[in-house]
């Protein structure tokens, strides 16, 4: 008997409610619901069989509103167009771990050849990893390294501690001390934890520097502005703002400019996004540490194709970090083409 549109809608609503209730239940219970969710998606799509001549790779992204992730997604799309018979299927988890679990289960049911996964929560990847490997699908983690990385799974990304270290070195080179505020990303993501640690480790034996504020802004520009506004309103004097990414740094810059404090504050980001580079040109952002999203994107596709084609690949591929300032901006942009 065919499922009507209204019936399918009701089924999805009931399943979503059920999944939320089972978030704290045993793994098997959650996996059972995810199977139902994936099955519904397959029914909704009509269960069409894919072209066997096309290699299909599912790409799970945490958030299509994140500037860096979107730029990386665009780089993947452009690179895929240069490959023979390669199709990428992108999904947006909207920073929801349960939603991403369901999307991965859908990829498994669709029998994709490979999955490239940027996890919402790097501590909650084991159920997805185990299910993907059990299904015989090649898996590559990208950008956010999970705590669980068994044999047969590849990772492409950058050494996150280095980003924080480079930011701290720049701040120390251009000041003789001061109060520091660290704007952090989501604390369920390794990048936020390690970039912050890199800053803290560098300054821990330098008493002339004091980290007096730390707060998450969830990787978002708007939240970076809110955090900075709250710090300004608290009356604390902050000489250096170190942000885990460019978007949050740009939000902080908006708040500092509105308060007339930007000229007296060093602001440093991570990613070297187009907006971040423009802010450096204008003198608003002092520095950023380049996270090579394009090379990460290309490396993830190469690793996935190597796994699918059973050719040798490295388990971990590190993409180096690079400090970008007004002094080397022209040279940096020339290298990027």
N, C-alpha and C positions, 0 to 999 in steps of 0.2 A: 504494500500500500504506500503510495507516495506521501512524503512529508510536505505539508503545506507551509507557506511562508510564515504564517502566524504560529503554526505548531513548532517550526524550527526556531523561531525567535524565543518562544516560551522555553524550549529545551535548553537553549544557550543561557537564558537568564537563570534557570534552575541550576544548571551545571556550574555557572560562575559563583552563585551563592554557596553551593556545596563545596567548591574548591576552597573558598575562604574559610569555611567552617573546619576544613581538614588541614589547614596550614600547620597545626601543631600535632597532627596525628602521625602514626608510623609511616615510614616510607612507602610500604606496599599500598596503603590506603590512598596516598596521594597519587601514586603511579596509576592506580586503577581509575581514578577520576581523570587523570591526564589522557589515558587511553580513550575514555568516553569523549573527551573534548576533541581529541584528534579525529576520532571516528566521525563525529558530527561535521567537522570541517571537510572531511573527505566526501561525506554524503552531500554536503552543500555544494561542493565543486563538481559533483556528478561522477567522481571516481575515475576521471579520464586517465588513460595510460599515456605516459610521456614518450616522446620520440627517443628511441634507443640510441640514435646517432648523436644525441646532444648530451654533453656532460652537464649535469645540474648541481649547483652548489647553493645550499641555503645559507644565508648570511643573517645572523641574529644580532641586531644593534640595540643597545639599551635605550637610546633616546634620539629621535630625529631632530630634536630641538637643540642639541648640543653642537656648537659650531665645529669643533674639531672632528667629532664623529661623522658629521655630515660631509665635511671636506674629505675625510678618509673614504666614506661611502662613494663619493663622486669619483675619487681616484680608482677605486675598485671597478666601478662601472666602465670607466674609460679604458682601463687595462684589459678588462674582460672582452671588450669589443675587438681587441687586437688578437685574441685567441681564436682558434678554430672550434666552432660548435660548442661554445661555452655559454651557459645561461646562469645568471645569478638571481636568486629569489630573496629579496630583502624584506625583513619584518622589523617592526618597532615595538619594543617591550614597554615603552613609556615608564622606564625605571621601576617596573613591577616584576618581581622575581617569579611570582606564580604565572603571570602572563607569559614570561619567557619560557618557563617550563612547558606550558601548553604549546607554544610555537615550535619548540624543539620536538615535541611528540608529533606534531603535525608534519614536520619535515621527515620524521622516521616513517610515518604512515605513507607519505608521498614517495618514499623510497628514493630520496635524492642520493647522489653519488658521494657528496661530501658536505660537511657543515663547517662554516667559519663562525666562531662564537665570541662575541665581546660580552662577557657576563655582567649582569646587573650587580650580582653579589658574588665576589670571588671566593667566599667561604661556603657557598651553597651550590656548588657545581657537580658534586659527586653523583647525584641521581641522574642528571642529564648525561654526564660523561659515561657512566656505566650503561645506560640505555642505548646511547649512540654506538658504543663499541659492541654491545650485544647484537645490534642490528647489522653489524658489518659495514658501517658507514665511516668514512675517513673524517677525522675531527682535528681542526686547528683552532687553538685559542689565539685571539688577537688583542693586543694592546693592554688588556687587563689580565695579568697572570693569575690563574687559580691556585689555591693552596693544594689542590689534588690534581696531579699531572702524571698519570700512569704511563707505562710503556705503550707505544702505539699512538700517542697523542702528541702533537707538535704545538709549539708556542712561538709567536713572533711579536716582539715588542722591544721596549727600551728598559735599561736598568734605572728604575725609578729613583733610587737614592741619589743618582748622579744629578738629577734635575734640581733637587733641593741643595745639593752641595754647590752646584754652579751658581744658583741664586745667592747663596750665602757668601760665596767668594766675591761676587760682584759687589754686594752690599758692603763687605768689609774693606774692599779696595777703595771705595768711594766715600767712606765715612770713617770717623775715628771713634765711633761708639754710638749708642742711642737705644731707644725703645723700639721693639719690633712687634708687629702684629702679623699673625699668619692666618690667611683666609684659606680654609681647607675644603676639599671636595667631599663627596659622600664617604663616610667612614666605613662603609661596607666594601669599599674598593681599595685594593692594595696600593694603587698609585697615590691616593690621598695620604695614606698612612706612611709610606716610605718617603715621599717627597717632603712631608713635614719632618720626618725623622732625620732626613739629610740636612735640613736647616738646623735642627736642634743639636745634632751631633757636632756640626761645625762650630757652633757658638758656645758649646757647653764649658769650654775652658777659656772663654774670653769674657771676663767679668765686666768689661766696658759695654757689653751688649746685654740687653735684658729682653727676653720674650715675655711680654706682659699680657698679650691677648692672643687667643686661638679660638676660632669658631668656624663651623662649616657653613658654606653658602651653596652647597649642593651642586657645584659646578656651574651655577647660573649667574648671568650678569646682573639680573634684577636683584637676586639675593645678595650678591656681592655689594651692591649699592646699599641695601638695607643694613647689612652687617657694619659697613663703614660708617653709615649715618649714626648707628647706635654707639659705636666707639667714639665718634666725635662728640656726641651728646653727653657721653659719660665724663668728659673733661680730661681724660687721659691724653698725655702728649705722646704721639706716635711718630717716630722719625722715619721708619722703614716699614713698608707693607710688602710682604712676600705672599704671593698667591699661588695656589696649586695649579691654576690655569689662567689663560689670558682673559677669558670671559669674565671671571670674577674680579680680576685686576681692573678691567675696564669699568665694571660697576663701581668699584672703589674709587676710581678716578673721577667718575661723575659726582660722587658724594664729596670728595675732597675739593674739586673745583667749585662746587656750589658753596662750600664753606670757606673758600678763599685760602685753603691750606695746601693746594697741590704743589706750589712752587717750593714748599718747605719739606716735602715728603718724597722719598724715593719709593717707587712702585715697580715691582718685578713680577713677571708672569711666566707661564710655561705654554708652549705649543707653537709660537710664531705663526698664529693664524693671520689671515689677511688684515683683519681689523686690528690685531695686535701690532703688526708691522706698520700700519698706517699711523697708529698712535705713537710709535717710536719716531716716525718721520716728523710728526707734529710736536714732539717733545713732551708728550703727556705720559707715556710709558717709558721708563728708563731702560729696561732690558727685558728680554724674554729668553727662554731656553728652548731651542727648536726641538720639537718632537716630530720626527720625520714620518708623518702620517702616510704620505705617498709611498715611501719605501716599505712601511709596515703593511700597507694594503697590498702592494705588489708581492711582498714576501709571503703573505698569507695565502694568496691565490697560488703562487708557485708551490708552496708546501702542500696545499690541498691536492693540486694536480699531481705532484710527485707521489703522494700517498695513493691516489686513485690509480695511477699508472704503474704502481709498484716499483718506482725508481728511488734511489737513495735520497734521503733528506736529513737535515739536522733536527734533533729533537727541540732545541731552542735556538732561535735566531735573534741576536741582539742588534738593534739599530741604534747607532751612537747619538748622543745628545750634543748640542752646539749652542753656545751663548751667542745671542744676537743683540747688538747695541747700535746706536746711531753711527758709531765709528766704522763698523763692518757691515752695515745694512746693504749698501750698494753692492759690495762683493758677494754677500749672501744671496741677494735677489738675482744677481747674474748667474750664480751657480744653479739656482732653481729653474732658470729659464723663464 
